[in-house]
Amino acid sequence: MIGDSMTFAILQKALDGTCQRQRAIANNIANHETPGYKAIKVSFEESLKREIEKLENGIPSKEQMAKSLEAIRNSKIDISQDRSTAMRADGNNVDMDLENIEMAKAQIQYTYLTRSVTDMFARLRYAVSEGRK
């Protein structure tokens, strides 16, 4: 099934993580004037990378593939608060310059990932139609 491919599972998890990151950054920007607010950070790349690296040990069996797909789908998206710094005297630590840069980066990542999914389905459509439009 199409949804059971390793590529699709990786892209789907990366899209989920990037979407969560965009929400966190938007929340940080919205609260940049809130006294005591601590910035939220999202990380998922290391968890996803660990699961992908487990696959690089050769061709997995059907059972191993199913376990790997499930592990990728369940890889952790970490959401944490940065309590280590304070940008202002009121305890707020949102750095608007950094947040804007991170938002632009997340938007580019999300665009790239959605394009990858679109291209994957276009290739499948081409194969199913045997090259006809």
NULUMTOR-90504 format. One record per atom (N, C-alpha, C, O): residue in three letters; x, y, z. Coordinates in pm, whole numbers, padded with zeros to 5 digits, always signed. Layout:
# residues N
AlaXYZ ...
# end
This chain:
# residues 133
Met+00083-00118+00000 Met+00000+00000+00000 Met+00089+00125+00000 Met+00199+00123+00055 Ile+00042+00231-00061 Ile+00120+00353-00077 Ile+00159+00413+00058 Ile+00273+00455+00077 Gly+00065+00417+00151 Gly+00091+00475+00282 Gly+00186+00394+00367 Gly+00231+00441+00472 Asp+00218+00272+00323 Asp+00308+00187+00399 Asp+00452+00193+00350 Asp+00534+00112+00393 Ser+00485+00285+00261 Ser+00621+00294+00214 Ser+00707+00368+00317 Ser+00659+00454+00390 Met+00831+00332+00320 Met+00924+00393+00415 Met+00941+00542+00384 Met+00943+00624+00475 Thr+00951+00575+00258 Thr+00968+00715+00218 Thr+00850+00798+00264 Thr+00867+00907+00319 Phe+00728+00747+00241 Phe+00609+00821+00281 Phe+00603+00838+00432 Phe+00565+00944+00481 Ala+00640+00735+00508 Ala+00639+00744+00655 Ala+00737+00849+00704 Ala+00706+00926+00796 Ile+00855+00854+00644 Ile+00956+00953+00684 Ile+00908+01093+00650 Ile+00918+01184+00732 Leu+00856+01111+00529 Leu+00805+01243+00490 Leu+00689+01287+00580 Leu+00681+01403+00619 Gln+00601+01194+00611 Gln+00486+01226+00695 Gln+00531+01270+00834 Gln+00479+01367+00889 Lys+00627+01199+00892 Lys+00675+01235+01026 Lys+00748+01369+01022 Lys+00734+01450+01114 Ala+00826+01392+00918 Ala+00896+01520+00904 Ala+00796+01634+00888 Ala+00817+01742+00944 Leu+00689+01612+00812 Leu+00584+01714+00799 Leu+00517+01741+00933 Leu+00492+01857+00968 Asp+00489+01636+01008 Asp+00428+01653+01140 Asp+00518+01736+01232 Asp+00471+01828+01299 Gly+00646+01702+01235 Gly+00740+01774+01320 Gly+00756+01920+01277 Gly+00762+02009+01362 Thr+00764+01943+01148 Thr+00779+02080+01098 Thr+00653+02162+01127 Thr+00662+02280+01160 Cys+00538+02100+01114 Cys+00412+02169+01145 Cys+00407+02207+01294 Cys+00366+02318+01329 Gln+00447+02115+01379 Gln+00452+02143+01524 Gln+00548+02258+01553 Gln+00520+02344+01636 Arg+00662+02258+01483 Arg+00760+02365+01502 Arg+00701+02500+01460 Arg+00721+02599+01529 Gln+00631+02504+01348 Gln+00570+02629+01303 Gln+00468+02680+01406 Gln+00462+02800+01432 Arg+00390+02589+01462 Arg+00294+02629+01565 Arg+00365+02686+01688 Arg+00322+02787+01743 Ala+00472+02621+01731 Ala+00546+02668+01848 Ala+00607+02806+01823 Ala+00602+02893+01910 Ile+00664+02825+01705 Ile+00724+02955+01671 Ile+00616+03062+01666 Ile+00637+03173+01716 Ala+00502+03030+01606 Ala+00392+03127+01600 Ala+00346+03163+01741 Ala+00315+03279+01769 Asn+00342+03065+01830 Asn+00306+03089+01969 Asn+00409+03178+02038 Asn+00373+03268+02113 Asn+00536+03152+02012 Asn+00643+03235+02069 Asn+00629+03380+02021 Asn+00641+03474+02101 Ile+00606+03398+01892 Ile+00593+03533+01837 Ile+00471+03603+01897 Ile+00477+03721+01930 Ala+00361+03530+01911 Ala+00239+03589+01967 Ala+00257+03631+02113 Ala+00190+03722+02161 Asn+00348+03564+02183 Asn+00367+03592+02325 Asn+00496+03669+02355 Asn+00544+03668+02468 His+00552+03735+02255 His+00680+03803+02277 His+00669+03920+02375 His+00771+03966+02426 Glu+00549+03969+02403 Glu+00530+04077+02500 Glu+00473+04028+02633 Glu+00447+04108+02722 Thr+00452+03898+02647 Thr+00394+03842+02769 Thr+00501+03828+02876 Thr+00598+03755+02856 Pro+00486+03896+02990 Pro+00584+03885+03097 Pro+00596+03740+03147 Pro+00496+03672+03170 Gly+00718+03695+03164 Gly+00745+03562+03216 Gly+00731+03449+03117 Gly+00758+03333+03151 Tyr+00691+03478+02994 Tyr+00673+03373+02894 Tyr+00810+03316+02854 Tyr+00906+03390+02833 Lys+00817+03185+02845 Lys+00939+03117+02802 Lys+00916+03054+02665 Lys+00814+02990+02642 Ala+01009+03073+02576 Ala+00998+03024+02439 Ala+00987+02872+02435 Ala+01047+02802+02516 Ile+00908+02824+02339 Ile+00889+02681+02317 Ile+00976+02639+02200 Ile+00984+02708+02099 Lys+01042+02527+02215 Lys+01126+02471+02109 Lys+01076+02332+02073 Lys+01031+02258+02160 Val+01084+02297+01945 Val+01041+02166+01896 Val+01160+02101+01827 Val+01227+02163+01745 Ser+01185+01976+01861 Ser+01290+01900+01792 Ser+01239+01760+01763 Ser+01174+01696+01846 Phe+01269+01713+01645 Phe+01228+01579+01604 Phe+01333+01513+01517 Phe+01329+01391+01496 Glu+01426+01590+01466 Glu+01522+01538+01368 Glu+01608+01426+01423 Glu+01631+01326+01354 Glu+01658+01440+01545 Glu+01746+01337+01601 Glu+01673+01206+01621 Glu+01727+01099+01591 Ser+01551+01213+01672 Ser+01470+01092+01692 Ser+01442+01022+01560 Ser+01454+00900+01549 Leu+01406+01099+01459 Leu+01378+01043+01327 Leu+01506+00988+01264 Leu+01504+00882+01202 Lys+01614+01058+01282 Lys+01743+01013+01227 Lys+01786+00879+01288 Lys+01836+00792+01217 Arg+01767+00864+01419 Arg+01802+00737+01485 Arg+01723+00621+01425 Arg+01778+00513+01402 Glu+01594+00642+01400 Glu+01511+00535+01343 Glu+01554+00504+01200 Glu+01553+00388+01160 Ile+01590+00605+01124 Ile+01635+00583+00986 Ile+01768+00509+00984 Ile+01789+00422+00900 Glu+01859+00544+01075 Glu+01990+00479+01081 Glu+01978+00331+01114 Glu+02063+00252+01073 Lys+01875+00292+01187 Lys+01854+00150+01217 Lys+01825+00070+01090 Lys+01849-00050+01087 Leu+01775+00136+00987 Leu+01742+00069+00862 Leu+01863+00048+00773 Leu+01855-00031+00678 Glu+01972+00114+00799 Glu+02088+00110+00711 Glu+02173-00015+00727 Glu+02285-00020+00678 Asn+02122-00116+00795 Asn+02197-00238+00818 Asn+02161-00347+00717 Asn+02167-00466+00750 Gly+02126-00311+00597 Gly+02092-00409+00496 Gly+01944-00407+00463 Gly+01871-00317+00505 Ile+01902-00506+00388 Ile+01762-00515+00346 Ile+01682-00582+00457 Ile+01709-00697+00493 Pro+01583-00512+00510 Pro+01505-00569+00620 Pro+01401-00670+00569 Pro+01354-00661+00456 Ser+01366-00764+00655 Ser+01258-00858+00623 Ser+01125-00785+00631 Ser+01120-00669+00672 Lys+01019-00853+00591 Lys+00887-00792+00594 Lys+00847-00754+00737 Lys+00788-00648+00759 Glu+00880-00838+00833 Glu+00849-00810+00973 Glu+00931-00692+01025 Glu+00879-00606+01096 Gln+01059-00689+00989 Gln+01144-00579+01030 Gln+01097-00448+00967 Gln+01103-00342+01029 Met+01051-00455+00843 Met+01002-00336+00774 Met+00878-00282+00845 Met+00865-00161+00864 Ala+00788-00372+00884 Ala+00667-00329+00955 Ala+00703-00265+01089 Ala+00644-00164+01127 Lys+00798-00323+01159 Lys+00843-00265+01287 Lys+00910-00130+01266 Lys+00890-00037+01344 Ser+00989-00120+01160 Ser+01057+00005+01131 Ser+00958+00115+01093 Ser+00973+00230+01134 Leu+00858+00079+01014 Leu+00754+00177+00979 Leu+00684+00227+01105 Leu+00660+00347+01121 Glu+00652+00136+01193 Glu+00584+00174+01318 Glu+00677+00260+01405 Glu+00632+00357+01467 Ala+00804+00225+01410 Ala+00901+00304+01488 Ala+00914+00445+01434 Ala+00924+00541+01511 Ile+00915+00459+01302 Ile+00924+00592+01241 Ile+00798+00671+01270 Ile+00805+00789+01307 Arg+00683+00608+01255 Arg+00557+00678+01284 Arg+00548+00721+01430 Arg+00485+00822+01462 Asn+00611+00645+01519 Asn+00606+00675+01663 Asn+00729+00750+01714 Asn+00741+00772+01834 Ser+00820+00788+01623 Ser+00938+00861+01669 Ser+00893+00990+01737 Ser+00793+01051+01699 Lys+00966+01029+01835 Lys+00922+01135+01925 Lys+00944+01275+01867 Lys+01047+01306+01807 Ile+00843+01358+01888 Ile+00854+01501+01859 Ile+00861+01569+01996 Ile+00762+01574+02069 Asp+00979+01620+02030 Asp+01000+01682+02160 Asp+00958+01828+02159 Asp+01001+01905+02073 Ile+00875+01864+02255 Ile+00834+02002+02274 Ile+00880+02042+02413 Ile+00841+01981+02512 Ser+00964+02146+02418 Ser+01019+02187+02548 Ser+01024+02339+02558 Ser+01021+02411+02458 Gln+01031+02385+02682 Gln+01046+02528+02706 Gln+01191+02559+02736 Gln+01259+02483+02805 Asp+01238+02670+02682 Asp+01374+02716+02708 Asp+01372+02803+02834 Asp+01341+02922+02827 Arg+01404+02744+02945 Arg+01401+02815+03073 Arg+01539+02869+03112 Arg+01555+02928+03219 Ser+01637+02848+03026 Ser+01775+02882+03062 Ser+01809+03030+03048 Ser+01905+03077+03109 Thr+01733+03103+02968 Thr+01769+03242+02943 Thr+01650+03335+02968 Thr+01535+03291+02975 Ala+01681+03463+02981 Ala+01578+03566+02988 Ala+01627+03684+02904 Ala+01732+03742+02933 Met+01551+03719+02803 Met+01590+03829+02715 Met+01563+03965+02780 Met+01630+04063+02751 Arg+01463+03968+02868 Arg+01422+04095+02929 Arg+01411+04079+03079 Arg+01414+03968+03133 Ala+01398+04193+03146 Ala+01387+04193+03292 Ala+01259+04126+03341 Ala+01255+04078+03454 Asp+01153+04123+03258 Asp+01028+04062+03301 Asp+01028+03909+03287 Asp+00925+03846+03312 Gly+01141+03849+03247 Gly+01154+03704+03239 Gly+01123+03645+03104 Gly+01146+03525+03083 Asn+01071+03722+03012 Asn+01040+03674+02878 Asn+01171+03649+02804 Asn+01261+03733+02807 Asn+01182+03535+02736 Asn+01307+03505+02665 Asn+01288+03487+02514 Asn+01370+03422+02450 Val+01181+03543+02458 Val+01158+03531+02314 Val+01247+03631+02240 Val+01239+03752+02264 Asp+01331+03581+02152 Asp+01417+03662+02067 Asp+01348+03671+01931 Asp+01352+03576+01853 Met+01287+03785+01901 Met+01208+03799+01779 Met+01290+03777+01652 Met+01239+03719+01556 Asp+01414+03821+01650 Asp+01498+03799+01533 Asp+01518+03649+01509 Asp+01503+03601+01397 Leu+01551+03577+01615 Leu+01571+03433+01604 Leu+01441+03362+01564 Leu+01443+03272+01480 Glu+01330+03401+01623 Glu+01201+03338+01591 Glu+01163+03361+01445 Glu+01113+03269+01380 Asn+01187+03481+01394 Asn+01156+03508+01253 Asn+01244+03425+01160 Asn+01197+03376+01057 Ile+01370+03411+01195 Ile+01461+03327+01115 Ile+01415+03182+01119 Ile+01412+03115+01016 Glu+01381+03133+01238 Glu+01335+02994+01252 Glu+01205+02970+01178 Glu+01184+02863+01121 Met+01115+03070+01177 Met+00989+03056+01104 Met+01015+03047+00954 Met+00955+02964+00886 Ala+01103+03130+00903 Ala+01137+03124+00760 Ala+01198+02988+00726 Ala+01164+02929+00623 Lys+01286+02940+00810 Lys+01349+02810+00789 Lys+01244+02699+00790 Lys+01247+02611+00703 Ala+01152+02702+00885 Ala+01047+02600+00894 Ala+00955+02606+00773 Ala+00911+02502+00724 Gln+00926+02725+00725 Gln+00841+02738+00606 Gln+00908+02678+00483 Gln+00843+02612+00403 Ile+01037+02701+00469 Ile+01112+02643+00357 Ile+01113+02491+00368 Ile+01093+02421+00269 Gln+01137+02439+00489 Gln+01137+02294+00510 Gln+01000+02235+00476 Gln+00992+02132+00410 Tyr+00895+02299+00523 Tyr+00760+02249+00499 Tyr+00728+02249+00349 Tyr+00670+02154+00298 Thr+00766+02354+00281 Thr+00744+02362+00136 Thr+00819+02251+00064 Thr+00764+02187-00026 Tyr+00943+02228+00103 Tyr+01023+02121+00042 Tyr+00959+01985+00067 Tyr+00950+01902-00024 Leu+00915+01961+00189 Leu+00855+01832+00223 Leu+00724+01809+00148 Leu+00699+01699+00098 Thr+00640+01911+00140 Thr+00515+01894+00067 Thr+00541+01872-00081 Thr+00470+01796-00147 Arg+00643+01936-00133 Arg+00680+01915-00274 Arg+00730+01772-00295 Arg+00701+01712-00398 Ser+00803+01719-00199 Ser+00851+01581-00208 Ser+00735+01482-00210 Ser+00737+01385-00287 Val+00634+01505-00127 Val+00516+01418-00125 Val+00442+01430-00258 Val+00401+01329-00315 Thr+00425+01551-00308 Thr+00358+01573-00436 Thr+00432+01502-00549 Thr+00369+01437-00633 Asp+00563+01513-00551 Asp+00644+01447-00654 Asp+00632+01295-00645 Asp+00626+01227-00747 Met+00628+01242-00522 Met+00616+01098-00503 Met+00484+01049-00563 Met+00481+00948-00632 Phe+00376+01120-00536 Phe+00246+01081-00591 Phe+00240+01102-00742 Phe+00173+01026-00812 Ala+00308+01201-00794 Ala+00312+01223-00939 Ala+00382+01106-01007 Ala+00338+01060-01113 Arg+00490+01058-00948 Arg+00561+00942-01005 Arg+00472+00818-01002 Arg+00471+00740-01098 Leu+00397+00799-00894 Leu+00305+00686-00885 Leu+00194+00698-00989 Leu+00157+00599-01053 Arg+00141+00817-01004 Arg+00036+00840-01103 Arg+00088+00810-01243 Arg+00019+00750-01325 Tyr+00210+00851-01271 Tyr+00272+00827-01401 Tyr+00288+00676-01425 Tyr+00261+00627-01534 Ala+00332+00604-01321 Ala+00351+00460-01335 Ala+00219+00388-01355 Ala+00210+00296-01436 Val+00117+00428-01281 Val-00014+00362-01293 Val-00076+00388-01430 Val-00139+00299-01487 Ser-00057+00508-01481 Ser-00115+00540-01612 Ser-00025+00500-01728 Ser-00055+00528-01844 Glu+00085+00434-01697 Glu+00182+00387-01796 Glu+00234+00499-01883 Glu+00258+00480-02003 Gly+00251+00616-01824 Gly+00307+00729-01895 Gly+00207+00813-01972 Gly+00242+00916-02029 Arg+00082+00770-01973 Arg-00022+00848-02039 Arg-00075+00952-01944 Arg-00070+00933-01822 Lys-00125+01060-01995 Lys-00180+01166-01909 Lys-00323+01143-01876 Lys-00383+01224-01805 
# end
